[in-house]
Amino acid sequence: MKKLVQIKNLITRFKIGKQWATAVRGIDLDIYEGETLGIVGESGSGKSVSVLSLIQLIPNPPGEVSNGEILFKGDKIFDGDEYNNIKKLPQYNYFIHLKGYPRAIITLLSIALFTTIQFQFNLSFLIHSILLGLGLYLTFKIFYSSPYNSELDKWRKKFFHQMRNLRGDEIAMIFQEPMTSLNPVFTIGFQIIESIRPLSILENIKNGIINSAEKKLSKPINEHLKSTFVFGIIFIALSQLSLGWSFRIIDILKFYLIGSFIPILHSILMIIFYRLISQDTIDDLKNLYAEGAKLLETVGIPDPKIRMDDYPHQFSGGMRQRAMIAMALAKKPSLLIADEPTTALDVTIQAQILNLMTDLKEINPESAVVLITHDLAVVAETSDRVVVMYGGMIQEVASVNELFANPKHPYTHGLLNSIPRPSKTNKKNRLETIDGMVPSILEMPIGCKFCTRCDIKIDICDTKEPPLIDIGNNHYIRCHVIETQQSVA
């Protein structure tokens, strides 16, 4: 199979106080066209951070993808060497070793010197202002011009422009938390249409006029009368509040007529603007709206045309997750990353959503799906290949059949043994657990990252990180014990 994504020695870290905590520790991973890749592991294993690093959504600061290479369809989209070469540039052009408070104090003294020139030489205000401005410019140019910041800004602009062209179109992601992934001030329909084709400001204005005018034209006459009556009453109340509750009949009638005319004027203006919009534009925006509604229908949202006008707070958690999935599927991406996509969904919807993601490969046979989940049953049902992660590193990689039939890593054994297996003859057996907890990324073991919880570890496990070795049948494992057994065999 052809490689869609190549990840080489990827390292991602976060600044915590004065320390750097490494969350992803040099992973190497290939994603092939047409495959579904499952990534499993406990919380804190580095699964989500790895895929966020792939699409460069790590918040910086405090995090950064500090090393490695990422290639998508053969094109390099991240080069850690290029980034690290920029980091080697000096922070300042002049007085390189002058940092922190001394540099700030000298800067303030320079500013104070230029400020006092007027009093010493009795210069005019205009000349003094020009000299002061020139002095400030030279001061900051000398003390704060930075080759590092300048090159970093250029690199980031080029890099983020490249990633912006890929995200959503070629690479899409279904995020783990739908509650915070949707913008609360925009309708679901607006956000789905944006994922299909971003609209310009003028197109958004036209779209608002079209929707408003068509709603007003479709309203029955009694709804319009109700609006005029309500606005009339509101204006009477506001006028009486400002006039001190005089209750003069003339004032009441005057403000009632003004208030009742506002919704009529608004309707007239919307209809006039609507008539000025070309029919091609109206048809184009209606087609976008219909396409968005069809996406909502595809992911199981009832009454999709009506729900397009709802806001995220009017959707349940599961419905928001389905809306996120609809947005991710909008452009039929080459790579779909799903981070716990069925967590907030009912059991009856989960299979439908998983089928939707796998159907993407039928629409685009070259597309790949990366599924991050804790549910090994979902992995067994949907994935072609499985990656087991722990401690920010890949511990085992194999095809789904090979992994479930012949697991090798003790951590993989622990995950598989913790799956409930209902049995009529064995009802009272407790689930097996993995002793201990996932260690903090600031206190990872020096050797094998799983050695603090492993039952079969040997002495070398505490001091040396095992390599990822190939044990045949495209089965890779990172374990000293298995490596020793392989060498003996």
C-alpha positions as CSV (number, residue, x, y, z in Angstrom):
1,M,0.0,0.0,0.0
2,K,1.1,3.6,-0.7
3,K,2.0,5.7,2.3
4,L,-0.3,8.6,2.9
5,V,1.4,10.0,6.0
6,Q,4.9,9.4,7.3
7,I,5.9,10.5,10.8
8,K,9.6,10.3,11.8
9,N,11.0,10.8,15.3
10,L,8.2,13.1,16.3
11,I,8.8,14.8,19.7
12,T,6.2,17.1,21.3
13,R,6.8,18.8,24.6
14,F,5.1,21.3,27.0
15,K,6.6,24.0,29.2
16,I,5.5,23.5,32.8
17,G,7.0,26.2,34.9
18,K,10.7,26.1,34.1
19,Q,10.7,22.4,33.0
20,W,9.9,20.9,29.6
21,A,7.6,17.9,29.8
22,T,7.9,15.5,26.8
23,A,4.4,14.1,25.9
24,V,5.4,12.4,22.7
25,R,8.8,10.8,22.7
26,G,10.1,10.2,19.2
27,I,7.4,8.2,17.5
28,D,7.8,6.7,14.0
29,L,4.5,5.9,12.3
30,D,3.2,5.4,8.7
31,I,-0.4,5.7,7.7
32,Y,-1.3,4.0,4.5
33,E,-3.9,4.9,1.9
34,G,-7.2,3.1,2.4
35,E,-6.6,1.8,5.9
36,T,-8.3,2.3,9.2
37,L,-5.7,2.7,11.9
38,G,-6.7,2.3,15.5
39,I,-4.7,3.9,18.3
40,V,-5.3,2.6,21.8
41,G,-3.9,3.2,25.3
42,E,-4.9,4.7,28.6
43,S,-5.5,8.4,29.2
44,G,-2.1,10.2,29.3
45,S,-0.5,7.8,26.8
46,G,0.1,10.4,24.2
47,K,-2.6,9.3,21.7
48,S,-4.4,12.7,21.2
49,V,-1.2,14.7,21.4
50,S,0.4,12.6,18.6
51,V,-2.5,13.3,16.1
52,L,-2.7,17.0,17.2
53,S,1.0,17.2,16.5
54,L,0.3,15.8,13.0
55,I,-2.1,18.6,12.1
56,Q,-0.2,21.1,14.2
57,L,-2.9,22.0,16.6
58,I,-0.6,21.9,19.7
59,P,-1.1,25.3,21.5
60,N,2.2,27.2,21.4
61,P,2.9,28.3,24.1
62,P,3.0,26.2,26.2
63,G,3.5,23.3,23.8
64,E,5.6,22.8,20.7
65,V,6.4,20.1,18.2
66,S,10.2,20.3,18.8
67,N,11.6,17.6,16.5
68,G,10.9,15.2,13.7
69,E,9.5,15.1,10.2
70,I,5.9,14.8,8.9
71,L,5.2,14.0,5.3
72,F,1.7,14.0,3.7
73,K,1.3,12.5,0.3
74,G,5.1,12.8,-0.1
75,D,5.2,16.5,0.7
76,K,7.0,17.6,3.9
77,I,4.6,19.6,6.0
78,F,6.9,19.8,9.1
79,D,10.7,19.8,9.3
80,G,12.0,19.7,12.8
81,D,15.6,20.5,11.6
82,E,14.4,23.7,10.0
83,Y,12.6,24.7,13.2
84,N,15.6,23.9,15.4
85,N,18.0,25.8,13.1
86,I,15.9,28.9,13.7
87,K,16.1,28.3,17.4
88,K,19.9,28.5,17.2
89,L,19.7,32.1,16.0
90,P,20.7,34.7,18.6
91,Q,17.8,36.3,20.6
92,Y,19.2,39.8,20.0
93,N,21.2,41.5,17.3
94,Y,23.4,43.5,19.7
95,F,24.7,42.9,23.2
96,I,23.8,39.2,22.9
97,H,24.7,38.3,26.5
98,L,22.8,41.2,28.0
99,K,19.4,39.7,29.1
100,G,16.5,40.1,31.5
101,Y,16.5,43.0,34.0
102,P,19.9,44.6,32.9
103,R,18.6,45.0,29.3
104,A,15.3,46.4,30.5
105,I,17.0,48.9,32.9
106,I,19.4,50.1,30.1
107,T,16.5,50.6,27.8
108,L,14.6,52.7,30.3
109,L,17.7,54.8,31.0
110,S,18.0,55.4,27.2
111,I,14.4,56.5,27.0
112,A,14.8,58.8,30.0
113,L,17.9,60.4,28.4
114,F,16.0,61.3,25.2
115,T,13.1,62.5,27.3
116,T,15.3,65.0,29.2
117,I,16.9,66.5,26.1
118,Q,14.3,69.2,25.9
119,F,15.0,70.5,29.4
120,Q,18.8,70.5,28.9
121,F,18.9,72.2,25.5
122,N,15.6,74.2,25.5
123,L,14.4,72.7,22.2
124,S,11.0,73.4,20.7
125,F,8.3,70.9,21.2
126,L,8.3,69.7,17.5
127,I,12.0,69.1,17.4
128,H,12.0,67.4,20.8
129,S,9.1,65.1,19.6
130,I,11.0,64.2,16.5
131,L,14.2,63.5,18.4
132,L,12.3,61.5,21.1
133,G,10.6,59.4,18.4
134,L,13.9,58.8,16.7
135,G,15.5,57.9,20.0
136,L,12.8,55.4,20.9
137,Y,13.1,53.8,17.5
138,L,16.9,53.4,17.8
139,T,16.7,52.2,21.4
140,F,14.3,49.4,20.6
141,K,16.1,48.6,17.3
142,I,19.4,48.3,19.2
143,F,18.2,46.5,22.3
144,Y,15.2,44.4,21.1
145,S,15.6,43.6,17.4
146,S,15.7,39.9,17.2
147,P,16.9,37.6,14.3
148,Y,15.3,34.7,16.1
149,N,11.8,36.3,16.3
150,S,12.0,37.6,12.8
151,E,12.9,34.3,11.2
152,L,10.4,32.5,13.5
153,D,7.6,34.8,12.4
154,K,8.4,34.2,8.7
155,W,8.6,30.4,9.2
156,R,5.3,30.4,11.1
157,K,3.5,32.4,8.5
158,K,4.6,30.1,5.7
159,F,4.0,27.0,7.8
160,F,0.5,27.9,9.0
161,H,-0.6,29.0,5.5
162,Q,0.4,25.5,4.3
163,M,-1.5,23.8,7.2
164,R,-4.5,26.0,6.7
165,N,-4.8,24.7,3.1
166,L,-4.6,21.1,4.4
167,R,-6.9,21.2,7.4
168,G,-10.5,20.5,6.7
169,D,-9.9,19.9,3.0
170,E,-7.3,17.1,3.0
171,I,-7.1,16.4,6.7
172,A,-10.1,16.5,9.0
173,M,-10.5,15.8,12.7
174,I,-13.4,14.9,14.9
175,F,-12.5,16.2,18.3
176,Q,-13.0,14.4,21.6
177,E,-15.1,17.2,23.3
178,P,-18.0,18.4,21.2
179,M,-19.1,20.9,23.9
180,T,-16.1,23.1,23.3
181,S,-15.5,22.4,19.6
182,L,-18.5,24.4,18.3
183,N,-18.7,28.2,18.4
184,P,-21.6,29.1,20.7
185,V,-22.5,32.4,18.9
186,F,-23.0,30.9,15.4
187,T,-25.8,28.5,14.3
188,I,-25.0,24.9,13.5
189,G,-25.9,25.6,9.9
190,F,-23.5,28.5,9.6
191,Q,-20.6,26.3,10.9
192,I,-21.4,23.4,8.7
193,I,-21.6,25.6,5.6
194,E,-18.3,27.1,6.6
195,S,-16.8,23.6,6.6
196,I,-18.2,23.0,3.1
197,R,-17.1,26.4,1.6
198,P,-16.0,29.4,3.6
199,L,-18.2,32.4,2.8
200,S,-17.0,36.0,2.4
201,I,-18.4,38.8,4.5
202,L,-20.6,40.0,1.6
203,E,-21.9,36.4,1.0
204,N,-22.7,36.1,4.7
205,I,-24.7,39.3,4.6
206,K,-26.6,38.2,1.5
207,N,-27.3,34.8,3.1
208,G,-28.7,36.6,6.1
209,I,-30.9,38.8,3.9
210,I,-32.2,35.8,1.9
211,N,-33.0,33.8,5.1
212,S,-34.7,36.8,6.7
213,A,-36.7,37.8,3.6
214,E,-37.9,34.2,2.9
215,K,-39.0,33.7,6.5
216,K,-41.0,37.0,6.4
217,L,-42.6,36.1,3.0
218,S,-43.6,32.7,4.4
219,K,-45.1,34.0,7.6
220,P,-48.9,34.2,7.8
221,I,-50.5,37.6,8.2
222,N,-51.4,37.0,11.8
223,E,-47.7,36.6,12.7
224,H,-46.9,40.0,11.1
225,L,-49.8,41.6,13.0
226,K,-48.6,40.1,16.3
227,S,-45.1,41.5,15.7
228,T,-46.5,45.0,15.0
229,F,-48.6,44.9,18.1
230,V,-45.7,43.7,20.3
231,F,-43.3,46.4,19.0
232,G,-46.1,49.0,19.4
233,I,-46.6,48.1,23.1
234,I,-42.8,48.1,23.8
235,F,-42.5,51.6,22.3
236,I,-45.5,52.8,24.4
237,A,-43.8,51.5,27.6
238,L,-40.4,53.0,26.7
239,S,-42.0,56.4,25.8
240,Q,-44.0,56.5,29.1
241,L,-40.8,55.6,31.0
242,S,-39.0,58.5,29.4
243,L,-41.9,61.0,29.8
244,G,-42.6,60.2,33.4
245,W,-45.7,58.1,32.8
246,S,-47.9,61.0,31.6
247,F,-50.4,58.6,29.8
248,R,-51.3,61.3,27.3
249,I,-53.4,59.7,24.5
250,I,-51.6,61.6,21.7
251,D,-48.2,60.4,23.0
252,I,-49.4,56.8,23.3
253,L,-50.9,56.7,19.8
254,K,-47.8,58.4,18.3
255,F,-45.3,56.0,19.9
256,Y,-47.6,53.0,19.2
257,L,-47.6,53.9,15.5
258,I,-43.8,54.3,15.5
259,G,-43.2,51.0,17.2
260,S,-45.6,49.1,15.1
261,F,-44.1,50.5,11.9
262,I,-40.5,49.2,12.8
263,P,-41.2,45.4,11.9
264,I,-43.1,46.6,8.8
265,L,-40.1,48.7,7.7
266,H,-37.7,45.9,8.4
267,S,-39.7,43.5,6.3
268,I,-39.9,46.0,3.4
269,L,-36.2,46.6,3.5
270,M,-35.4,42.9,3.6
271,I,-37.6,42.2,0.7
272,I,-36.2,45.1,-1.4
273,F,-32.6,43.9,-0.7
274,Y,-33.7,40.3,-1.5
275,R,-34.9,41.4,-4.9
276,L,-31.6,43.1,-5.6
277,I,-29.6,39.8,-5.1
278,S,-29.0,37.9,-8.3
279,Q,-30.8,34.5,-8.8
280,D,-27.5,32.7,-9.3
281,T,-26.3,33.9,-5.9
282,I,-29.6,32.8,-4.3
283,D,-29.4,29.4,-5.9
284,D,-25.8,28.9,-4.9
285,L,-26.4,29.8,-1.2
286,K,-29.6,27.6,-1.2
287,N,-27.6,24.7,-2.6
288,L,-25.0,25.2,0.2
289,Y,-27.7,25.2,2.8
290,A,-29.3,22.1,1.3
291,E,-25.9,20.3,1.3
292,G,-25.4,21.2,5.0
293,A,-28.9,19.9,5.8
294,K,-28.1,16.7,3.9
295,L,-24.9,16.2,6.0
296,L,-26.9,16.6,9.2
297,E,-29.4,14.1,7.9
298,T,-26.6,11.7,7.1
299,V,-25.4,11.7,10.7
300,G,-28.9,11.1,12.0
301,I,-30.1,14.5,13.1
302,P,-33.9,14.6,12.8
303,D,-35.6,17.6,11.0
304,P,-32.2,18.7,9.6
305,K,-33.5,21.8,7.7
306,I,-35.1,23.1,10.9
307,R,-32.1,22.2,13.1
308,M,-29.7,24.1,10.8
309,D,-30.9,27.3,12.4
310,D,-30.3,26.1,15.9
311,Y,-27.4,27.1,18.1
312,P,-25.0,24.6,19.7
313,H,-26.7,25.0,23.2
314,Q,-29.9,23.7,21.6
315,F,-28.3,20.4,20.7
316,S,-27.6,17.6,23.2
317,G,-24.0,16.3,23.6
318,G,-24.6,13.5,21.2
319,M,-26.1,15.7,18.6
320,R,-23.2,18.1,18.9
321,Q,-20.8,15.2,18.3
322,R,-22.8,14.2,15.2
323,A,-22.7,17.8,14.0
324,M,-18.9,17.8,14.4
325,I,-18.7,14.5,12.4
326,A,-20.8,16.1,9.7
327,M,-18.4,19.0,9.5
328,A,-15.4,16.6,9.3
329,L,-17.0,14.6,6.5
330,A,-18.0,17.7,4.5
331,K,-15.0,17.8,2.2
332,K,-14.4,14.1,1.9
333,P,-10.9,14.4,3.3
334,S,-8.0,12.1,2.5
335,L,-7.3,11.6,6.2
336,L,-10.0,11.6,8.8
337,I,-8.8,11.6,12.5
338,A,-11.5,10.6,15.0
339,D,-10.6,11.2,18.6
340,E,-13.1,9.2,20.7
341,P,-15.9,9.9,18.2
342,T,-18.6,7.8,19.8
343,T,-18.0,8.8,23.5
344,A,-21.1,11.0,23.8
345,L,-23.4,9.0,21.6
346,D,-26.1,6.5,22.4
347,V,-25.4,2.9,21.7
348,T,-27.9,2.9,18.9
349,I,-26.0,5.7,17.1
350,Q,-22.5,4.5,17.7
351,A,-22.6,1.8,14.9
352,Q,-24.1,4.3,12.5
353,I,-21.3,6.8,13.1
354,L,-18.6,4.2,12.8
355,N,-20.2,3.1,9.5
356,L,-20.2,6.7,8.3
357,M,-16.5,7.0,8.9
358,T,-15.7,3.8,7.1
359,D,-18.0,4.7,4.3
360,L,-15.6,7.6,3.6
361,K,-13.2,5.1,2.2
362,E,-15.9,3.9,-0.3
363,I,-16.4,7.4,-1.5
364,N,-12.6,8.0,-1.7
365,P,-10.7,4.6,-1.8
366,E,-7.4,6.4,-1.1
367,S,-8.6,8.0,2.1
368,A,-7.5,6.7,5.6
369,V,-9.1,6.9,9.0
370,V,-7.3,7.2,12.3
371,L,-9.5,6.1,15.2
372,I,-8.4,7.0,18.7
373,T,-10.4,5.1,21.3
374,H,-10.4,3.2,24.6
375,D,-12.9,0.7,23.3
376,L,-11.0,-2.3,22.0
377,A,-14.2,-3.9,20.7
378,V,-14.6,-0.9,18.4
379,V,-11.0,-1.3,17.2
380,A,-11.6,-5.0,16.6
381,E,-14.7,-4.2,14.5
382,T,-13.4,-1.3,12.4
383,S,-9.6,-1.2,12.3
384,D,-7.1,-2.8,9.9
385,R,-4.1,-2.1,12.0
386,V,-3.6,-1.2,15.7
387,V,-1.0,1.0,17.4
388,V,-0.7,0.6,21.2
389,M,0.7,3.7,22.9
390,Y,2.0,4.2,26.5
391,G,4.3,6.8,28.0
392,G,4.3,8.9,24.8
393,M,5.8,6.0,22.8
394,I,4.5,3.3,20.5
395,Q,4.7,0.0,22.4
396,E,3.2,-2.4,19.8
397,V,2.0,-2.3,16.2
398,A,0.3,-5.1,14.4
399,S,-2.7,-5.9,12.1
400,V,-5.9,-6.2,14.1
401,N,-6.1,-9.9,13.7
402,E,-2.5,-10.5,14.7
403,L,-2.8,-8.2,17.7
404,F,-5.9,-9.9,19.1
405,A,-4.7,-13.4,18.3
406,N,-1.1,-13.0,19.3
407,P,-0.5,-10.0,21.6
408,K,3.1,-9.7,22.8
409,H,3.6,-6.6,25.0
410,P,2.6,-7.0,28.6
411,Y,0.7,-3.7,28.4
412,T,-1.3,-5.0,25.4
413,H,-2.1,-8.1,27.5
414,G,-3.3,-5.9,30.3
415,L,-5.6,-3.9,28.0
416,L,-7.0,-7.1,26.5
417,N,-7.5,-8.9,29.8
418,S,-9.5,-5.9,31.2
419,I,-12.2,-6.4,28.6
420,P,-15.4,-7.8,30.1
421,R,-16.2,-11.3,28.9
422,P,-19.7,-12.4,30.1
423,S,-19.9,-16.1,30.7
424,K,-22.6,-18.2,32.2
425,T,-20.1,-20.5,33.9
426,N,-17.9,-17.8,35.2
427,K,-20.2,-15.0,36.5
428,K,-18.3,-14.0,39.7
429,N,-14.8,-13.4,38.3
430,R,-13.6,-9.9,38.7
431,L,-12.1,-8.0,35.8
432,E,-8.3,-8.0,35.6
433,T,-6.6,-4.7,36.1
434,I,-3.1,-3.2,35.4
435,D,-1.5,-2.4,38.7
436,G,-0.4,1.2,39.3
437,M,-1.1,4.4,37.4
438,V,0.2,6.1,34.3
439,P,3.2,8.1,35.5
440,S,3.4,11.8,35.2
441,I,5.2,13.0,32.0
442,L,7.5,14.9,34.3
443,E,8.5,11.7,36.1
444,M,8.8,9.1,33.4
445,P,11.1,6.1,34.1
446,I,14.5,6.2,32.5
447,G,14.2,2.8,30.8
448,C,11.1,1.2,29.6
449,K,8.1,3.5,30.3
450,F,6.0,0.5,31.4
451,C,8.5,-0.9,33.8
452,T,6.9,0.5,36.9
453,R,3.7,-1.5,36.3
454,C,5.1,-4.6,34.5
455,D,5.0,-8.1,36.0
456,I,7.7,-9.6,33.8
457,K,10.3,-6.9,33.7
458,I,14.0,-7.7,34.0
459,D,16.9,-5.6,35.3
460,I,17.7,-3.8,32.0
461,C,14.1,-2.5,31.8
462,D,14.8,0.0,34.6
463,T,17.8,1.6,32.9
464,K,17.6,1.2,29.1
465,E,14.7,2.2,26.7
466,P,14.0,-0.9,24.5
467,P,13.9,-0.3,20.7
468,L,10.9,-1.1,18.5
469,I,11.7,-4.4,16.9
470,D,10.1,-6.4,14.1
471,I,9.1,-9.9,15.2
472,G,7.7,-10.8,11.8
473,N,4.4,-10.6,10.1
474,N,4.5,-6.8,10.3
475,H,4.3,-7.1,14.1
476,Y,6.5,-4.6,16.0
477,I,7.0,-4.5,19.7
478,R,9.1,-2.5,22.2
479,C,10.0,-4.9,25.1
480,H,13.4,-6.2,26.4
481,V,11.8,-9.5,27.5
482,I,10.4,-10.2,24.1
483,E,13.6,-9.0,22.4
484,T,15.6,-11.5,24.6
485,Q,13.2,-14.3,23.8
486,Q,13.5,-13.5,20.1
487,S,17.3,-13.5,20.2
488,V,17.4,-16.9,22.0
489,A,14.9,-18.4,19.6
